[in-house]
């Protein structure tokens, strides 16, 4: 018997999705900001309503029943459609508005000139830039896309902007051989000659003779080209590179696809 749309247990289905992803009521509760007991109650109520068992409780933890496994793809597809509907209704989602979050150093050195060229090719485009080392909540900040220094896209859709190549740079006339440390650097340094907040400041410190800094080549190339710093040796593979990331609904927007294509060309 087909259930009426007005009777769909949306809260219970949302809890089911979280519990199925984590295979843990506790972790699902953390995600949903409720108690594990509340998650258990929702699952039991949903099992009673549907007349099926959704999870098996085993000594090793939760296991999905065949009924749950068979329904998850459709359930998650439905939630994705809900997300897309909400995103389409949110303010600032018009095709001529883009809100982008990125670390301050990549904005100043790499992103700004490329966005300027992009805006010239898209008349009437309105761009909002948010400086953030860690992307803020996409929905609360009304973000379309973010740039992050990371080891992958994580839970988001994403595309790499570089190959995570790092180079070591120093001032144009050499200088101290001390190491300039920054969060996310290629190697952790116990006692750096100078510690700064990001790779952009590390490049500036190297240019002023504070020492040597291992930084993403994507960020350092301009400073190397104009002679503010010089590269020492070849590059090395880092653990983190720059990624363009967004939740699936934003990632699928035509304006975001066009921007990603332009920035990764």
C-alpha positions in Angstrom: 0.0 0.0 0.0 1.4 3.4 -1.0 2.0 5.8 1.8 0.6 9.3 1.4 3.1 12.1 1.0 1.7 13.9 4.1 2.4 10.7 6.2 6.0 10.2 5.2 8.1 10.0 8.4 10.8 12.4 7.2 12.5 12.8 10.6 12.8 9.1 11.0 14.1 8.6 7.5 16.7 11.3 8.2 17.8 9.4 11.3 17.9 6.2 9.3 20.2 7.7 6.7 22.6 8.9 9.3 22.6 5.7 11.3 23.1 3.6 8.1 26.1 5.8 7.1 27.8 5.5 10.4 26.5 2.1 11.5 26.4 3.7 14.9 23.5 5.3 16.8 26.1 7.3 18.8 27.8 8.8 15.8 24.5 9.4 14.1 23.4 11.3 17.2 26.5 13.4 17.1 25.8 14.4 13.5 22.1 15.2 14.2 22.8 16.9 17.5 20.5 14.6 19.5 21.1 11.9 22.0 21.8 8.2 21.1 18.6 7.3 22.9 16.6 9.7 20.7 18.1 8.0 17.6 17.1 4.6 19.0 13.6 5.8 19.6 13.3 7.1 16.1 14.5 3.9 14.6 12.2 1.8 16.7 9.2 4.0 15.8 10.2 3.8 12.1 10.4 0.0 12.3 7.0 -0.1 14.0 5.5 2.1 11.3 7.0 0.2 8.4 6.7 -3.2 9.9 10.3 -4.1 9.0 13.5 -4.6 10.9 16.0 -1.9 9.8 19.2 -3.0 11.7 20.6 -6.1 13.2 22.3 -5.7 16.6 25.4 -7.9 16.6 28.4 -8.2 19.0 30.4 -6.3 16.4 27.9 -3.5 16.1 25.0 -2.6 13.8 24.4 -4.3 10.5 22.0 -3.3 7.8 19.1 -5.6 7.0 18.4 -6.4 3.3 15.3 -4.2 3.5 17.4 -1.2 4.6 20.1 -1.9 2.0 17.6 -2.1 -0.7 16.0 1.3 0.2 19.1 3.4 0.9 19.9 4.4 -2.7 16.3 5.7 -3.3 16.3 7.4 0.2 19.5 9.2 -0.4 18.5 10.2 -3.9 15.3 11.7 -2.3 17.3 13.7 0.2 19.6 15.0 -2.5 16.5 16.2 -4.4 15.3 17.9 -1.2 18.7 19.6 -0.8 18.7 20.8 -4.5 15.2 22.2 -4.0 16.2 24.1 -0.9 19.4 25.4 -2.6 17.4 26.6 -5.6 15.1 28.6 -3.2 17.9 30.2 -1.2 18.8 33.8 -1.8 22.0 34.5 -3.8 21.7 31.4 -5.9 21.1 33.3 -9.1 23.3 32.6 -12.1 25.0 36.1 -11.8 26.1 35.7 -8.1 28.9 33.6 -6.8 30.0 33.3 -3.2 33.5 31.8 -2.7 35.4 30.9 0.4 39.2 30.5 0.3 42.3 31.0 2.4 43.5 34.6 2.4 46.9 33.8 0.8 45.5 31.9 -2.1 42.9 34.7 -2.7 45.5 37.4 -2.9 48.2 35.6 -4.9 46.3 33.2 -7.2 42.6 33.5 -7.1 42.1 37.3 -7.4 43.7 37.8 -10.8 41.9 34.8 -12.3 38.6 35.9 -11.0 39.2 39.4 -12.5 39.7 37.8 -15.9 36.7 35.5 -15.4 34.4 38.5 -14.4 35.4 40.3 -17.6 34.1 37.4 -19.6 30.8 37.2 -17.7 29.2 40.6 -17.7 27.1 41.4 -14.7 28.7 38.7 -12.5 28.6 39.6 -8.8 31.3 37.8 -6.7 31.5 37.6 -2.9 34.8 36.4 -1.4 35.1 35.1 2.1 38.6 34.6 3.6 38.6 31.3 5.5 41.3 28.7 6.1 38.6 26.2 6.8 35.4 26.4 4.7 32.5 27.7 6.8 29.1 26.0 6.7 28.0 26.1 3.1 24.3 26.7 3.9 24.8 29.3 6.7 27.3 31.2 4.6 25.3 30.8 1.4 28.4 29.5 -0.2 28.6 28.2 -3.8 32.1 26.8 -3.7 35.2 26.9 -1.5 39.0 26.4 -1.9 40.7 24.3 0.7 44.3 23.1 1.3 43.5 19.4 1.9 44.3 15.9 1.1 41.2 15.4 -0.9 37.6 16.5 -1.3 36.5 14.8 1.9 32.7 14.6 2.2 32.2 17.0 -0.7 32.3 16.9 -4.4 35.6 18.4 -5.6 38.4 18.9 -8.1 42.1 19.3 -7.5 43.6 22.6 -8.5 47.2 21.4 -8.4 49.3 18.2 -8.0 50.3 19.0 -4.4 53.8 19.9 -5.5 55.8 21.8 -2.8 58.9 23.8 -3.4 61.5 25.3 -1.0 62.2 29.0 -1.3 64.5 31.6 0.2 65.2 35.2 -0.3 66.7 36.3 -3.6 70.1 36.9 -2.0 70.0 33.8 0.3 69.9 34.5 4.0 69.3 32.4 7.0 69.1 28.7 6.6 66.6 28.4 9.4 63.2 26.9 8.6 60.0 28.9 8.5 57.1 26.9 9.8 53.4 27.2 9.0 50.3 25.0 9.5 50.1 22.5 6.7 53.7 22.7 5.7 55.4 19.7 4.0 57.1 18.7 7.2 56.4 19.4 10.9 59.3 21.5 12.4 59.8 21.3 16.1 61.7 24.6 16.5 61.3 26.8 13.4 63.3 30.0 13.1 59.9 31.7 12.5 56.4 30.4 12.7 53.6 32.1 10.6 49.9 31.5 10.0 49.9 30.5 6.4 52.0 29.7 3.3 51.6 33.3 1.9 53.2 34.7 5.0 55.9 32.0 4.8 56.8 33.2 1.3 56.9 36.8 2.5 59.1 35.8 5.4 61.5 33.9 3.1 61.7 36.9 0.8 62.7 39.1 3.7 65.6 36.7 4.7 64.0 35.0 7.7 65.0 31.5 6.3 63.6 28.8 4.0 60.0 27.8 3.5 58.5 24.7 2.0 55.3 26.0 0.3 52.8 24.9 -2.4 54.3 25.6 -5.8 50.9 26.9 -6.9 51.3 29.7 -4.4 55.0 30.3 -4.8 55.3 30.4 -8.6 54.5 34.1 -8.9 57.0 35.1 -6.3 59.7 32.9 -8.0 58.9 34.4 -11.4 59.1 38.0 -10.2 62.3 37.4 -8.3 61.0 38.0 -4.7 62.2 34.5 -3.8 64.4 31.9 -5.4 63.7 28.1 -5.5 66.2 25.7 -3.8 66.4 22.3 -5.5 63.5 20.5 -7.1 60.0 20.1 -5.7 58.6 17.3 -3.5 55.2 15.8 -3.2 53.2 17.1 -0.3 50.3 15.5 1.6 47.9 18.4 0.9 47.1 20.3 -2.3 44.5 22.9 -3.2 41.0 21.6 -3.9 37.8 23.2 -5.2 35.0 21.7 -3.1 31.2 22.0 -2.6 28.3 19.9 -1.5 26.6 18.0 -4.4 23.7 20.5 -4.9 26.1 23.5 -5.3 28.6 21.5 -7.3 25.9 20.7 -9.9 25.0 24.3 -10.5 25.9 25.5 -14.0 27.6 28.6 -12.7 29.8 26.5 -10.4 30.6 24.0 -13.1 31.7 26.9 -15.4 33.9 28.4 -12.6 35.5 25.1 -11.8 36.3 24.5 -15.5 37.9 28.0 -15.8 40.0 27.6 -12.6 41.3 24.1 -13.4 41.9 24.8 -17.1 
